[in-house]
Amino acid sequence: MAADDGMTADAAAAQRAELAKTLPRFDQTFPELTPPEIARLRGFGEIQTYRDGELLFETGKPGPGMFVILKGHVAITQRDGLGHVTPVIDQGPGQFLAEIAQLSGRVALVDGHAEGDVEVILIRPERLRALLIAEAELGERIMRALILRRVNLIQGGAGGPVMIGPPQSAAIARLQSFLTRNGFPHHLLDPATDHDAADLIVRYSPTPAELPLVVVSDGSVLRNPSETELARAVGMIGGPRGEKVYDVAVVGCGPAGLATAVYGASEGLTVAVLDSRAFGGQAGASARIENYFGFPTGITGLALTARAFNQAQKFGAEIMIPVSVNALDCERKAGAFVLALEGGDEVRARAVVVASGARYRRPDLARLKEFEGRGVWYWASPIEARLCAGQEVALVGGGNSAGQAAVFLSGHVKKVRMIIRGGGLAASMSRYLIERIEATPNIELLFNTEVVALDGGADTGLERITLKSRLSGEDTPADISNLFLFVGADPATGWLDGCGITLDRAGFVVTGAQSEQNAGRMVSPLETSVPGVYAVGDVRSGSVKRVGGAIGEGAQVVAALHGFLADALVPPV
């Protein structure tokens, strides 16, 4: 490595050749731009220079945008809170530095040091989004690289927050699920086998309830944090931007909310999307969707919704996760609705789309809450599958989500006991899933059966369940330590209380002509009883409760939003 110019051209070429052997789709992940392509980018950015050793961007701090290298080299490394540094790649002239977080100015997940003197074009987030849209062919290549780089960072298992604790811990499963659902790199160290992890346990002497310890990039140590505490510590959390008034606030980041964000933002609306946990909603936790239009081989819910999440950011939607909405003020003072957030912040918008979906239904079982996250699960991802590998598990439910979960788990566990309250599956499940289940030898169907009791220890979690036949009334105990519940969902509409929005008997939002308040006036079929507030997806009364239907409604509502916003701007005569 030359002292004045950083890595030599030959050394950089050798490094890229070695990486290309091990990294899938290397050329798409780290493409080289031609001089004419760089010339097209100049109008979107500004020239910046850095001296040898200077940081262009730093892990855990907001990234300034995308850098296009004109002269010199930049070393990209991953760094965790324990001080471990892992080289990623050296980039030189004609290459660009960014990953998907730079679309929205989120925190950097890697460090970038100048090796020798460096000259770059810095393209800030808002101009980067403009570039991706204005330069379609070049923008496609850049967007693909940004996504692949995030995928590689996640799969690399080197950077991001470090979780320290026993791998089978339910608390670790909770945090891993949260970070995985949000596409955030992280890794786990077991103090029983890792020296650094063991040293940290000795130093902090956590109680069992304080595990796992989580070490973030600045070296701070959290003790069994909540999802919101962790998100704030790693710089993930998004929040309101001052007194900005958005054209539309979308509450819920599932398929319906994401579709609204993509179509609304692409048509020039300023869009804020808020969700209390992760993008994707219940669909994002689906192990495989095989009947979604255009994907004949199927696609995981996370992969499908992650594409939409990235697409919404490309068009400029501001996505705030995890942010909980406590209430909606429909008085429209100064022409804007006000969403009151947990913690006292507010978001203002001229229109609101309710896409908050539904929350997993909890059956009336004694000790259920005690075992949630300690043997009782409401979704089945690779994280939960790892916890119960080789065991017998029970799964309650007869809908498509239950069927998808049972098929997925059957590939990881010894046996899946599928517990169905009714006498068959035909009325509630797609035929292709029924056939798949019937052809899977380690799935046992128990019809006319329900779970009536849970048992276990305060330290050990769930240990056994009791099944009851609805025909004979006979109780049967079963040594089951992992129970998956897919028994439907209740609408997440509590935050609408006091706003005057009509709900049906089950709590779903009534829209269009169904609402008595809308009688006699022409309204969008997605508009609620409060003008300017719309409902889409599972939360809407009468919706089909399918991913495709939710996406369709999210797209459809944008036309109604344009009409409402245009009328709101017309001054009274």
N, C-alpha and C positions, 0 to 999 in steps of 0.2 A: 504494500500500500504506500503510495507516494505521499510525502508530508504535505505537499502543496496542493495536489489535485485530488486527494482522497484515493479511492480504489481505482486502479488502472483499468483501461478498457478491456484488456485481456483477462484480468482477474474477474471483472464484472461479468464478462461473457462466460467464463468458466463456471461461475456461481450459478448463473441462469441455466446453463446446460445441466448442472447437477440437480437443480430444483425441478427442472422440466421432467426428469426421470421419475420423480416421486410424487409430484403434484398434479392431480388430474386437471385437465383443461388449462394448463399453464399459460398458453399463448392468449387465451381469452381472459385470464385473470390478470396478467401483466403485459398488456399489449404495448407495442411501441408506435408512437405517432410519427407520421411523416412530416417533413417541413411544411408542405402545403396545409396539412391538418392543423399544425401548430399555429400557422398564420391565421387560420379561421378562428382559433380560440382567443387570439390576442384582444379582440374587441370586447371580450367578456370579462377580462381581468386587468390586473395591474402588476407592474414589475416590482419584485422584491428581491433584496440580496441578503445573504446570511454569511457570517464569518465561520471559519472552521470551528466545529464543536457546538455551535449554537443550535438550540432546539427550534424546529419549525412548528412542532406540535408535541403535546405531552399527555400521557395517559391520565385520564380522570379530569382533564380540563377541556372546555369547549374548543372544538377544532375550528380554525378560521375559514376553512373551505378546501377546495381542491388546488393542489400545486402541480404545475406543469414545469418540469425541469428543463431549463435552457442550457445551463453550464454547471458542472460539478456533479457530485454524487451525494445521496442521502441514505443513511443506514436506518432501516426500519427494524425495531426490536419490540418484543412484548415484555412487559414487566409486571410482576405481581407485588402484593403488599409485603411479601417476605424478602424482597430484594432480588429474587431470581430474574435474570434477564435472558431472554431467548431470541437469538437472531431470526428475523423473518426473511429479509431480502435487502440487497443494495439496489437502489434505483439511480439511473443516470440520465443523460440528455435524451429527450424524446419520450420519456416516461412520465406518468402522472401519479400523484400521491393522494389517495382518498379512499374511503369506503362508505357504506350506505349512510352512516351517521352524519356525514358532511352535507347531505341534502337538507338537513334541518338544523345544522349548527349544534348537534349534540356533542357530548364529550368524546374525545379521542380514545381509542382502545389500544393504541400503540404509541411509542415514542419515535420521533424522526429527528436525527442529528445530522447536521451538515458535516460532510467529510471534505475538508478543504473549503475554498470559497464557492458559494452556490448562488446562482441566479435563477429565479423562477417567475412564472406567471401565477399569481394568486387569484383564483376565481372564487369569490365569496358565495355562500349558500344560495342567496336569491338569484345571483347571476348564473350559478351552476344549473339551477332549475330551468332558467330561461334558455341556457345553452342546450340542455337535453331536448327541449321542445323545438327550438329553432333549427338545430342541426340534427335532423332525424336519424340519418345513417350513422353519423359519428356518435350521436347521443345514445343510440342503441348499444354500440360497443362499450361506451363508458359505463352505462347503466349496468350492463351485464358484468363488467369487471367489478363494480362497486358491490354488487350482490355476492359474487363469488368470493371476494376478499373477506366479507363478513362470515360466509360459510366456512372458509378456511380457518379463520380466527376461532370460531366456535369448535371446530373439529380438532384444532391443534392441541387443546387441553393444556395451555401454558399460561395465558394471561387471565385478566379479570379477577374478581374476588375469589379468595381461597377459603373454602369451607373445611373446617377441621372437626372431625368427630367420627363416630362409627358409621360405616357406609349403609348399614341397615336401619339407621335412625329415621323415624317418621318425620322429624323436624328437618332433616337434610332433604328428604323427599319433597317436603313442602317448598323449601327454598329453591331446590333444583328445578322443580316444576315451574315455579314462577319465572326464574331466569331463562329457562329453556323456551317457555311460551312467549317470552319477549325477545328471543333471539340475542341474548346477552352472554358473551363468553364467561366461563367460570371453570374452576376445577376443584376436586375434592382430595384431601389428604387424610389418611387414616393414621391416628396417633399410635396405633398398635404396630405399624410397619414403617412409618416415616419419622426420621430423627427430628427434623425441624418441627413437625406437628407435635411430637411428644414434648419437645422443649417448651413450646408455646403453652401446652396444657399445664405443665409444671409451673410456668411463670404466672399464669393467670388463675390457676386453681379453680376452674369453674365447677359449679354444682351440676348434677345431671340435667337439671332444668335449664341451665345456661348453655348447654350444648345444642347445636354446634357453635363454635367460635367462627366468626367470619372476618377475614383480614382483607381490607380494601387497599387500593393502589397507594394511598398516602401513608399506609402503615397503621391506620386506625383499626382497632379490634372491637367488633360488635359481639354481644352475647345473645345468641338465639334471637335475632332481630325479627320484627314483623316484616312483611313484604314492603310496606311503605318506608320503614326505617332503612331497609337495605337499598331500596331504589333511590332514596335521598342521598345515602352515603356514596353510591357509585355514580351519581350524576345522571341517573336514568330519568328521573321524574321530570315531567313537563308541567308547566303551570301557566296561569294567565299572564298575558303580556301587558302590564300596565292597565290603562283605561281603554284599551282597544275595543271597539264594537265590531263584532263579526257579522257577516251577512247571515250565517246560520251556525248554530251550535248543535252538534249531533251527540246525543248521550247514548253511548254504547258503541263498541268497536268490533262487533261481530260482523257477519256477512252483510247484513242490511245497512249497518252504520258505515262500513267500509265502502260499500257500493255508493252510498250517498256522498261520501267524501270524494271518491274518485270522479264521479260524474259532475258533482257540484264544483269542485276545484278546477277540473279541466275546462269548465265553461265559465271560469272567471270569478266565481263566488269566493269570498274569504270564508274558510271553513275551519272550525275548531271541533275536534273529536275528543270526547272524554270517556275514560273507562276506568273502573276501580281496580282491575287486575291485569288484563293482558289483551292484546288484539286477538281476534278470532272467535271470541265467545265460546259457546258449547261446541260449535263446529270445529274450532281450532283444536279441541281435544280428541277429535275423532281419529281412530287409528287408520281407517281407510274408507274413502267414499268412492263407491264403484258405479253409482248411477248418476253422477254429475255429468251434464252435457259436455261433450268434447274431450272426455278423458276415458277412453275405452279400457285402459289398463288400470284405472283407479288412481286416486291421489290422496295423500293424507290431508286431514283437515288443516294441520299446521302449514304444510307446503302451499295449499291453495290460498289460505288467508294471509300468509306471509307475502305472497306475490301482490295481493291487493294492498297490503300495508305499505310496501315499498312504492307501489304505483301512486297511492294517495300522497305520499311524501314528495314524489317526483313532481306532482302538480301543485304542491305548495300547501296542502292541508296541514294544519298544526295539530299534532296528535299528542294528547296529554294523558300519560299513563305512568303510575296508577294515581288517579284522581277520583275521589268519590263525590258525587253530587247529592247534597242533602235535601235541597228544596228548589222549587221553581217559582219565581215571582212573576205572575202574569199581568201585572198592572200596566206594564209597558210605559213606564215613566221615561220621558225623552225618547219614546219610540223604540225602546229595547226591552226584551225580556232579561231577567237577571237570574242566573243559576248560582245558588249559594253552595260553596264547596266546603268539605270537611277541612277544618283549620281556619275558617273565616274568610278565605279568598272568594272572589266572585268572578264570573264570566258573563259578559253582556253580548246579546245577539239580537238581530232584528227578527229572526225566525228560529224555531227550535224543532228538531226532529227527534222524537222519542224512539230509540232503537235499543233500549236497555234489556230487551229479551226477557228471559225467565231464569229464575234461580232454581238449582236442583231441589226437588221436593224431598223432604225428610219424613220418612214414615214415623208413625207414633210408636216408638220403641224405647223402653226404659234403657238408660245408659248410652243411648246413641251418641250424644254430644261428647261423652267421655272418650269414646273410641274413634271419633272422627280424626283422620290423620294418623291413627294408631291401629290400623286394621280395617277401618271402614273408609271406603273411597267412593267418590262420585264421578270419576273418570278413569280411563285405563290407558296410560302412556308407557313408553319404555321404562320410565322411572319406577312406576308401580309394578310393572312386570318383573323388573330386577329384584324387587323386594320379596316376591312370592314365587320365584323360579323354582320349579321342581315340586311345588306343593299342590294340594287340592284347594281350590278356591270356590266360593259361591258367588253367583251373580243374579241379582233380582231385576226382572224386567222383561217385557216382551215386545218392545218397539225396535226400530231400526238401530238406534244408538246402542241398545243392549245387544243386539245381534252382532254389530260390528265389533263391539268390545269382546264378546265371547269368542269370536273367531280369532281376533288378535291374541287374546290371552292363551288360547289353546296351543299356540306355538311356543309358549314359554313355561307353562305349568303342567303338572302331572294330569290334572283333571279339572274341568269346569262343570260345576253343578249349576245349571241354569234354572232358576226358580220362577215359575210363571203362575200368577194367581188364577188365571182363567184356564179354559180347557184346550186352548190351541193358540197358534201364532198367526194364522191366515188373516185375521181381521186387523192386526196391528203391525205386521212386518212385511217387507218386500219379499216377493217369491224367491228371488235369487239368493237372499240371505238365508231363508228357510232351507233351501236346498243345500247351501254350503254347510249349515249347522248339522243337518241330518247326515251329511257325508263325513263329518269330522268325528272320529272314533272316541276322542277324549272329552266330548261335550255330552253331558247327561241332561236330558230334559225332564223336569219335575213339574207336571201340570197340577192345577188345583192345589197349590201348595203356597205357603207364606212363611216368612220368618217372624217368630213371635217373641224371641228373647235373645239377648246377647250376654256373654259372660267373659270375664277375664280379670287380670290383675291391674292394680294401679301402675305398676312398673313394667309389666309385660305386654299390656295392650290386649286386644281381642284374642281369645283362646278358643272359644266354641260358640256355636249358635244352636238355637232350637227351631226345628221346622214343624209346621202343623199342617196336616192334611185337611183341606176344606170339605172333603167328602166324608171321611171317617172320624175326624176330630182327633186323631191320634198324634201325639207329640213325639218327635224323633230328634235326639241330640246329635250334633255332628262336630267333630274336632276341626274347626275351620278358623284360621287366624287372619284371613283376608276376605272381606265381604265387599262386593261392588254393587252399588245401588244405582239403578237406572229406572226409576219409577216415575218419570215425568218431571215437570217443572212448574213452578208457580210464577206468575208475572212479576217482574221487578218494577213495581209502580208506586211503592210507598213514598218516593220522593215527590210525587205529583200531588200529594194531599194538600188541600187548601187552594188549589189553582183553578177549580171549577171544571176540570176535565172529566168527562163522563166515562165511567168504567162499567163493564158488564158484571154479572153476578160473581164470576170467577176472578175478577180483578183485572181483566185485559182491557186495553184502551179501545173505546168505541169510536169509529171513524165514519165519515161520509154521511149518507142519508140515514144510517142506523141511529144517529144521534138525534134526540128530540130537539136539541137546540139548533140543529141544522135544517129542520123541517121548513120547507117553503123557499129555500135559497139554494142556488147552484154552488156546490162545493166539490172540491177534489175528493175522490173516494178514500184518500189517505189523510184528510184533514180532520182533526179532533173537534170537539165542541168549542174550543177556543181558537179563533182565527189566528193563523200564524204558527200554530203548533200542530205538527203532523206526527203520525205513528207508522212505523214500518217494521216488518219482520215478525218474530214470534210474539212480541209484546202486544200486537194488534189483534183485536177481537175478529175472528173469522179468517185469519191468515192460515196458509196451508201447512205451516211448520216444516218447511223444507228449505235447504240451503238455496236451491235455485229460485224458489219463490221469494225468499228474503232479498236476494240480490236484485231480482226484478223490481221489487217494491222500492228498494234503495235508488235504483235508476229512475223509476217512474216519478218519485216524489220531487225530483229536481225541477221538472217542468212546472209543478205547482208552486215551488219556491220562487221561481222566476216571476210567475204571475203575481204572487202575493207581494214580493219585494218591489215590483214595478208599480203596483197600485199604491203601496205605502209611500212611495216617493212623489206621487201626484198630489199637488197642493189642493186643499179644499176650495171649491168655487164660492 
